Amino acid sequence: MTRWEYRVCAVRSESDLNQLGAQGWELVSAVYDTDRMIVALYFKRPAV
């Protein structure tokens, strides 16, 4: 069975997204956080 690790962050640029993708992170969800007024991005990748 595949084990996953997760990361939640707010990305500020396309370059940041490309860097996360190069590190193996896959975007699985984007949720607007009304308390902090940001979009929280949820990523996953297979755990090592």
Distance bins in CASP14 RR format, pairs under 12 A and 6 or more apart:
PFRMAT RR
TARGET T0000
AUTHOR 0000-0000-0000
RMODE 2
METHOD distances of the structure
MODEL  1
1 46 0 0 0 0 0 1 0 0 0 0 0
1 47 0 0 0 0 0 1 0 0 0 0 0
2 44 0 0 0 0 1 0 0 0 0 0 0
2 45 0 0 0 0 0 1 0 0 0 0 0
2 46 1 0 1 0 0 0 0 0 0 0 0
2 47 0 0 0 0 1 0 0 0 0 0 0
2 48 0 0 0 0 0 1 0 0 0 0 0
3 44 0 0 0 0 0 1 0 0 0 0 0
3 45 0 0 0 0 0 1 0 0 0 0 0
3 46 1 0 0 1 0 0 0 0 0 0 0
3 47 1 0 1 0 0 0 0 0 0 0 0
3 48 0 0 0 0 1 0 0 0 0 0 0
4 24 0 0 0 0 0 1 0 0 0 0 0
4 25 0 0 0 0 0 1 0 0 0 0 0
4 26 0 0 0 0 1 0 0 0 0 0 0
4 28 0 0 0 0 1 0 0 0 0 0 0
4 42 0 0 0 0 0 1 0 0 0 0 0
4 43 0 0 0 0 1 0 0 0 0 0 0
4 44 1 0 1 0 0 0 0 0 0 0 0
4 45 1 0 0 1 0 0 0 0 0 0 0
4 46 1 0 0 1 0 0 0 0 0 0 0
4 47 1 0 1 0 0 0 0 0 0 0 0
4 48 0 0 0 0 0 1 0 0 0 0 0
5 23 0 0 0 0 0 1 0 0 0 0 0
5 24 0 0 0 0 0 1 0 0 0 0 0
5 25 0 0 0 0 1 0 0 0 0 0 0
5 26 0 0 0 0 0 1 0 0 0 0 0
5 42 0 0 0 0 0 1 0 0 0 0 0
5 43 0 0 0 0 1 0 0 0 0 0 0
5 44 1 0 0 1 0 0 0 0 0 0 0
5 45 1 0 0 1 0 0 0 0 0 0 0
5 46 1 0 0 1 0 0 0 0 0 0 0
5 47 1 0 1 0 0 0 0 0 0 0 0
5 48 0 0 0 0 1 0 0 0 0 0 0
6 25 0 0 0 0 1 0 0 0 0 0 0
6 26 0 0 0 0 0 1 0 0 0 0 0
6 27 0 0 0 0 0 1 0 0 0 0 0
6 28 0 0 0 0 1 0 0 0 0 0 0
6 29 0 0 0 0 0 1 0 0 0 0 0
6 40 0 0 0 0 0 1 0 0 0 0 0
6 41 0 0 0 0 0 1 0 0 0 0 0
6 42 1 0 0 1 0 0 0 0 0 0 0
6 43 1 0 0 1 0 0 0 0 0 0 0
6 44 1 0 1 0 0 0 0 0 0 0 0
6 45 0 0 0 0 1 0 0 0 0 0 0
6 46 0 0 0 0 0 1 0 0 0 0 0
6 47 0 0 0 0 1 0 0 0 0 0 0
7 16 0 0 0 0 0 1 0 0 0 0 0
7 20 1 0 0 1 0 0 0 0 0 0 0
7 21 0 0 0 0 0 1 0 0 0 0 0
7 23 0 0 0 0 1 0 0 0 0 0 0
7 24 0 0 0 0 0 1 0 0 0 0 0
7 25 1 0 0 1 0 0 0 0 0 0 0
7 26 0 0 0 0 0 1 0 0 0 0 0
7 27 0 0 0 0 0 1 0 0 0 0 0
7 28 0 0 0 0 0 1 0 0 0 0 0
7 29 0 0 0 0 0 1 0 0 0 0 0
7 40 0 0 0 0 0 1 0 0 0 0 0
7 41 0 0 0 0 1 0 0 0 0 0 0
7 42 1 0 0 1 0 0 0 0 0 0 0
7 43 1 0 1 0 0 0 0 0 0 0 0
7 44 1 0 0 1 0 0 0 0 0 0 0
7 45 0 0 0 0 1 0 0 0 0 0 0
7 47 0 0 0 0 0 1 0 0 0 0 0
8 20 0 0 0 0 0 1 0 0 0 0 0
8 25 0 0 0 0 0 1 0 0 0 0 0
8 27 0 0 0 0 0 1 0 0 0 0 0
8 28 0 0 0 0 0 1 0 0 0 0 0
8 29 0 0 0 0 1 0 0 0 0 0 0
8 30 0 0 0 0 0 1 0 0 0 0 0
8 31 0 0 0 0 1 0 0 0 0 0 0
8 33 0 0 0 0 1 0 0 0 0 0 0
8 36 0 0 0 0 0 1 0 0 0 0 0
8 38 0 0 0 0 0 1 0 0 0 0 0
8 39 0 0 0 0 0 1 0 0 0 0 0
8 40 1 0 1 0 0 0 0 0 0 0 0
8 41 1 0 0 1 0 0 0 0 0 0 0
8 42 1 0 1 0 0 0 0 0 0 0 0
8 43 1 0 0 1 0 0 0 0 0 0 0
8 44 0 0 0 0 0 1 0 0 0 0 0
9 16 0 0 0 0 1 0 0 0 0 0 0
9 17 0 0 0 0 0 1 0 0 0 0 0
9 19 0 0 0 0 0 1 0 0 0 0 0
9 20 0 0 0 0 1 0 0 0 0 0 0
9 25 0 0 0 0 1 0 0 0 0 0 0
9 27 0 0 0 0 0 1 0 0 0 0 0
9 30 0 0 0 0 0 1 0 0 0 0 0
9 31 0 0 0 0 0 1 0 0 0 0 0
9 33 0 0 0 0 0 1 0 0 0 0 0
9 38 0 0 0 0 1 0 0 0 0 0 0
9 39 0 0 0 0 0 1 0 0 0 0 0
9 40 1 0 0 1 0 0 0 0 0 0 0
9 41 1 0 1 0 0 0 0 0 0 0 0
9 42 0 0 0 0 1 0 0 0 0 0 0
9 43 1 0 0 1 0 0 0 0 0 0 0
10 16 0 0 0 0 1 0 0 0 0 0 0
10 17 0 0 0 0 0 1 0 0 0 0 0
10 20 0 0 0 0 0 1 0 0 0 0 0
10 30 0 0 0 0 0 1 0 0 0 0 0
10 31 0 0 0 0 0 1 0 0 0 0 0
10 32 0 0 0 0 0 1 0 0 0 0 0
10 33 0 0 0 0 1 0 0 0 0 0 0
10 36 0 0 0 0 1 0 0 0 0 0 0
10 37 0 0 0 0 0 1 0 0 0 0 0
10 38 1 0 1 0 0 0 0 0 0 0 0
10 39 1 0 0 1 0 0 0 0 0 0 0
10 40 1 0 0 1 0 0 0 0 0 0 0
10 41 1 0 0 1 0 0 0 0 0 0 0
10 42 0 0 0 0 0 1 0 0 0 0 0
10 43 0 0 0 0 0 1 0 0 0 0 0
11 17 1 0 1 0 0 0 0 0 0 0 0
11 18 0 0 0 0 1 0 0 0 0 0 0
11 19 0 0 0 0 1 0 0 0 0 0 0
11 20 1 0 0 1 0 0 0 0 0 0 0
11 21 0 0 0 0 0 1 0 0 0 0 0
11 25 0 0 0 0 0 1 0 0 0 0 0
11 27 0 0 0 0 1 0 0 0 0 0 0
11 30 0 0 0 0 1 0 0 0 0 0 0
11 38 0 0 0 0 1 0 0 0 0 0 0
11 39 0 0 0 0 1 0 0 0 0 0 0
11 40 0 0 0 0 1 0 0 0 0 0 0
11 41 1 0 1 0 0 0 0 0 0 0 0
11 42 0 0 0 0 0 1 0 0 0 0 0
11 43 0 0 0 0 1 0 0 0 0 0 0
12 19 0 0 0 0 0 1 0 0 0 0 0
12 20 0 0 0 0 0 1 0 0 0 0 0
12 38 0 0 0 0 1 0 0 0 0 0 0
12 39 0 0 0 0 0 1 0 0 0 0 0
12 41 0 0 0 0 0 1 0 0 0 0 0
13 19 0 0 0 0 1 0 0 0 0 0 0
13 20 0 0 0 0 0 1 0 0 0 0 0
14 20 0 0 0 0 0 1 0 0 0 0 0
14 21 0 0 0 0 0 1 0 0 0 0 0
15 21 0 0 0 0 0 1 0 0 0 0 0
15 22 0 0 0 0 0 1 0 0 0 0 0
16 22 0 0 0 0 0 1 0 0 0 0 0
16 23 0 0 0 0 0 1 0 0 0 0 0
16 25 0 0 0 0 0 1 0 0 0 0 0
16 27 0 0 0 0 0 1 0 0 0 0 0
16 41 0 0 0 0 1 0 0 0 0 0 0
16 43 0 0 0 0 0 1 0 0 0 0 0
17 23 0 0 0 0 0 1 0 0 0 0 0
17 24 0 0 0 0 0 1 0 0 0 0 0
17 25 0 0 0 0 1 0 0 0 0 0 0
17 26 0 0 0 0 0 1 0 0 0 0 0
17 27 1 0 0 1 0 0 0 0 0 0 0
17 30 0 0 0 0 0 1 0 0 0 0 0
17 39 0 0 0 0 0 1 0 0 0 0 0
17 41 0 0 0 0 1 0 0 0 0 0 0
17 43 0 0 0 0 1 0 0 0 0 0 0
18 24 0 0 0 0 0 1 0 0 0 0 0
18 25 0 0 0 0 0 1 0 0 0 0 0
18 27 0 0 0 0 0 1 0 0 0 0 0
19 25 0 0 0 0 1 0 0 0 0 0 0
19 43 0 0 0 0 0 1 0 0 0 0 0
20 26 0 0 0 0 1 0 0 0 0 0 0
20 27 1 0 0 1 0 0 0 0 0 0 0
20 28 0 0 0 0 0 1 0 0 0 0 0
20 41 0 0 0 0 1 0 0 0 0 0 0
20 42 0 0 0 0 0 1 0 0 0 0 0
20 43 1 0 0 1 0 0 0 0 0 0 0
20 44 0 0 0 0 0 1 0 0 0 0 0
20 45 0 0 0 0 1 0 0 0 0 0 0
21 27 0 0 0 0 1 0 0 0 0 0 0
21 41 0 0 0 0 0 1 0 0 0 0 0
21 43 0 0 0 0 1 0 0 0 0 0 0
21 44 0 0 0 0 0 1 0 0 0 0 0
21 45 0 0 0 0 1 0 0 0 0 0 0
22 45 0 0 0 0 0 1 0 0 0 0 0
23 43 0 0 0 0 1 0 0 0 0 0 0
23 45 1 0 0 1 0 0 0 0 0 0 0
23 46 0 0 0 0 0 1 0 0 0 0 0
23 48 0 0 0 0 0 1 0 0 0 0 0
24 43 0 0 0 0 1 0 0 0 0 0 0
24 44 0 0 0 0 1 0 0 0 0 0 0
24 45 1 0 1 0 0 0 0 0 0 0 0
24 46 0 0 0 0 1 0 0 0 0 0 0
24 47 0 0 0 0 0 1 0 0 0 0 0
24 48 0 0 0 0 0 1 0 0 0 0 0
25 41 0 0 0 0 1 0 0 0 0 0 0
25 42 0 0 0 0 1 0 0 0 0 0 0
25 43 1 0 1 0 0 0 0 0 0 0 0
25 44 1 0 0 1 0 0 0 0 0 0 0
25 45 1 0 1 0 0 0 0 0 0 0 0
25 46 0 0 0 0 0 1 0 0 0 0 0
26 41 0 0 0 0 0 1 0 0 0 0 0
26 42 0 0 0 0 1 0 0 0 0 0 0
26 43 1 0 0 1 0 0 0 0 0 0 0
26 44 1 0 1 0 0 0 0 0 0 0 0
26 45 1 0 0 1 0 0 0 0 0 0 0
26 46 0 0 0 0 1 0 0 0 0 0 0
27 39 0 0 0 0 0 1 0 0 0 0 0
27 40 0 0 0 0 0 1 0 0 0 0 0
27 41 1 0 0 1 0 0 0 0 0 0 0
27 42 1 0 0 1 0 0 0 0 0 0 0
27 43 1 0 1 0 0 0 0 0 0 0 0
27 44 0 0 0 0 1 0 0 0 0 0 0
27 45 0 0 0 0 0 1 0 0 0 0 0
28 40 0 0 0 0 0 1 0 0 0 0 0
28 41 0 0 0 0 1 0 0 0 0 0 0
28 42 1 0 1 0 0 0 0 0 0 0 0
28 43 1 0 0 1 0 0 0 0 0 0 0
28 44 1 0 1 0 0 0 0 0 0 0 0
28 45 0 0 0 0 0 1 0 0 0 0 0
29 39 0 0 0 0 0 1 0 0 0 0 0
29 40 0 0 0 0 1 0 0 0 0 0 0
29 41 1 0 0 1 0 0 0 0 0 0 0
29 42 1 0 1 0 0 0 0 0 0 0 0
29 43 0 0 0 0 1 0 0 0 0 0 0
29 44 0 0 0 0 1 0 0 0 0 0 0
30 38 0 0 0 0 0 1 0 0 0 0 0
30 39 1 0 1 0 0 0 0 0 0 0 0
30 40 1 0 0 1 0 0 0 0 0 0 0
30 41 1 0 1 0 0 0 0 0 0 0 0
30 42 1 0 0 1 0 0 0 0 0 0 0
30 43 0 0 0 0 0 1 0 0 0 0 0
31 38 0 0 0 0 1 0 0 0 0 0 0
31 39 1 0 0 1 0 0 0 0 0 0 0
31 40 1 0 1 0 0 0 0 0 0 0 0
31 41 0 0 0 0 1 0 0 0 0 0 0
31 42 1 0 0 1 0 0 0 0 0 0 0
32 38 1 0 0 1 0 0 0 0 0 0 0
32 39 1 0 1 0 0 0 0 0 0 0 0
32 40 1 0 0 1 0 0 0 0 0 0 0
32 41 0 0 0 0 0 1 0 0 0 0 0
33 39 1 0 0 1 0 0 0 0 0 0 0
33 40 1 0 1 0 0 0 0 0 0 0 0
33 41 0 0 0 0 0 1 0 0 0 0 0
33 42 0 0 0 0 0 1 0 0 0 0 0
34 40 0 0 0 0 0 1 0 0 0 0 0
END
